[in-house]
Amino acid sequence: MAVLGIGKGTWGHVARLIAETEWDKILLISNEWGQQNFAPSKEAEWILINNRAGFEILKDTIKEKLPEGEIAVSLISGSGKEHMALIAALKEKASKYEFVVLTGDGTKYF
C-alpha cells in the first residue's frame, strides 16, 4: 500500500517499489489526478481521496477499503495529512502493518 502525493518527485520510488518487489495486492491512495497520471507496472487497486477533505473523511475513506492481513505501507510520497489519515485508519481497524522502503541495500521493512 502506498500513498501517491501530487508532487511527481517521489513517484519514481513508488514505481520501483512496485516493479522490484512481489506483492499479493497493490493498493494506491491518491486523488483522481494521481490515478490518471501514475501508471504502475503491475495491476493496482485505488483508494481515491479528496486531499482537501477533512481528516475524518480521509481516514474513514481509507479505513473502509483496507485489506485484511498484513500490510506493507510506503509513505515516501504524499502529505502529512494523508499519512496521518492512513496510520489512524490502520490503528482503528487494528491492522497489522509495517513500513517498507527501497534503499541502496534493497527493500527494507520496519
One Martini backbone bead per residue (centre of mass of N, CA, C, O) as a GRO file, in nm:
protein
  110
    1MET     BB    1   0.097   0.035   0.023
    2ALA     BB    2   0.041   0.368  -0.121
    3VAL     BB    3   0.119   0.699  -0.138
    4LEU     BB    4   0.014   0.961  -0.373
    5GLY     BB    5   0.116   1.248  -0.454
    6ILE     BB    6   0.127   1.551  -0.642
    7GLY     BB    7   0.427   1.499  -0.641
    8LYS     BB    8   0.641   1.337  -0.871
    9GLY     BB    9   0.923   1.291  -0.724
   10THR     BB   10   0.816   1.006  -0.564
   11TRP     BB   11   0.712   0.804  -0.786
   12GLY     BB   12   0.966   0.639  -0.853
   13HIS     BB   13   0.980   0.482  -0.591
   14VAL     BB   14   0.706   0.344  -0.616
   15ALA     BB   15   0.756   0.211  -0.890
   16ARG     BB   16   0.998   0.037  -0.795
   17LEU     BB   17   0.855  -0.112  -0.567
   18ILE     BB   18   0.655  -0.252  -0.754
   19ALA     BB   19   0.860  -0.383  -0.964
   20GLU     BB   20   1.082  -0.519  -0.736
   21THR     BB   21   0.823  -0.651  -0.597
   22GLU     BB   22   0.633  -0.893  -0.446
   23TRP     BB   23   0.271  -0.888  -0.459
   24ASP     BB   24  -0.054  -0.965  -0.382
   25LYS     BB   25  -0.119  -0.648  -0.345
   26ILE     BB   26  -0.211  -0.325  -0.483
   27LEU     BB   27  -0.238  -0.008  -0.302
   28LEU     BB   28  -0.360   0.317  -0.391
   29ILE     BB   29  -0.327   0.655  -0.273
   30SER     BB   30  -0.539   0.904  -0.427
   31ASN     BB   31  -0.628   1.094  -0.674
   32GLU     BB   32  -0.744   1.133  -0.987
   33TRP     BB   33  -0.481   1.249  -1.099
   34GLY     BB   34  -0.299   1.017  -1.007
   35GLN     BB   35  -0.447   0.792  -1.162
   36GLN     BB   36  -0.401   0.927  -1.452
   37ASN     BB   37  -0.058   0.967  -1.412
   38PHE     BB   38  -0.016   0.679  -1.292
   39ALA     BB   39   0.183   0.386  -1.408
   40PRO     BB   40   0.176   0.089  -1.315
   41SER     BB   41   0.339  -0.225  -1.376
   42LYS     BB   42   0.098  -0.322  -1.203
   43GLU     BB   43  -0.169  -0.421  -1.069
   44ALA     BB   44  -0.410  -0.186  -0.924
   45GLU     BB   45  -0.557  -0.037  -0.657
   46TRP     BB   46  -0.790   0.226  -0.553
   47ILE     BB   47  -0.787   0.515  -0.336
   48LEU     BB   48  -1.001   0.779  -0.350
   49ILE     BB   49  -0.920   1.120  -0.277
   50ASN     BB   50  -0.969   1.430  -0.100
   51ASN     BB   51  -0.727   1.642   0.012
   52ARG     BB   52  -0.952   1.869   0.118
   53ALA     BB   53  -1.056   1.702   0.316
   54GLY     BB   54  -1.119   1.593   0.599
   55PHE     BB   55  -0.975   1.381   0.812
   56GLU     BB   56  -1.214   1.184   0.869
   57ILE     BB   57  -1.275   1.129   0.572
   58LEU     BB   58  -1.008   1.008   0.495
   59LYS     BB   59  -0.995   0.783   0.705
   60ASP     BB   60  -1.266   0.641   0.628
   61THR     BB   61  -1.200   0.584   0.332
   62ILE     BB   62  -0.958   0.402   0.394
   63LYS     BB   63  -1.072   0.200   0.606
   64GLU     BB   64  -1.299   0.065   0.416
   65LYS     BB   65  -1.036  -0.044   0.212
   66LEU     BB   66  -0.891  -0.227   0.387
   67PRO     BB   67  -0.716  -0.494   0.412
   68GLU     BB   68  -0.649  -0.794   0.503
   69GLY     BB   69  -0.388  -0.840   0.688
   70GLU     BB   70  -0.086  -0.774   0.594
   71ILE     BB   71   0.086  -0.449   0.567
   72ALA     BB   72   0.260  -0.260   0.334
   73VAL     BB   73   0.404   0.072   0.388
   74SER     BB   74   0.421   0.373   0.192
   75LEU     BB   75   0.549   0.726   0.270
   76ILE     BB   76   0.722   0.875   0.040
   77SER     BB   77   0.446   0.981  -0.040
   78GLY     BB   78   0.286   1.264   0.030
   79SER     BB   79   0.113   1.379   0.305
   80GLY     BB   80   0.062   1.422   0.632
   81LYS     BB   81  -0.246   1.393   0.623
   82GLU     BB   82  -0.249   1.123   0.471
   83HIS     BB   83  -0.072   0.966   0.669
   84MET     BB   84  -0.249   1.003   0.920
   85ALA     BB   85  -0.502   0.868   0.803
   86LEU     BB   86  -0.375   0.592   0.755
   87ILE     BB   87  -0.275   0.529   1.042
   88ALA     BB   88  -0.549   0.562   1.181
   89ALA     BB   89  -0.690   0.338   1.019
   90LEU     BB   90  -0.504   0.107   1.104
   91LYS     BB   91  -0.557   0.135   1.409
   92GLU     BB   92  -0.871   0.113   1.414
   93LYS     BB   93  -0.853  -0.180   1.259
   94ALA     BB   94  -0.603  -0.344   1.360
   95SER     BB   95  -0.369  -0.353   1.170
   96LYS     BB   96  -0.114  -0.515   1.017
   97TYR     BB   97   0.204  -0.337   1.000
   98GLU     BB   98   0.458  -0.208   0.770
   99PHE     BB   99   0.735  -0.053   0.663
  100VAL     BB  100   0.846   0.050   0.330
  101VAL     BB  101   1.177   0.058   0.162
  102LEU     BB  102   1.408   0.180  -0.055
  103THR     BB  103   1.749   0.096  -0.089
  104GLY     BB  104   2.078   0.037  -0.157
  105ASP     BB  105   2.003  -0.265  -0.008
  106GLY     BB  106   1.706  -0.256  -0.064
  107THR     BB  107   1.443  -0.391   0.084
  108LYS     BB  108   1.276  -0.245   0.369
  109TYR     BB  109   1.159  -0.325   0.703
  110PHE     BB  110   0.964  -0.161   0.998
   0.00000   0.00000   0.00000
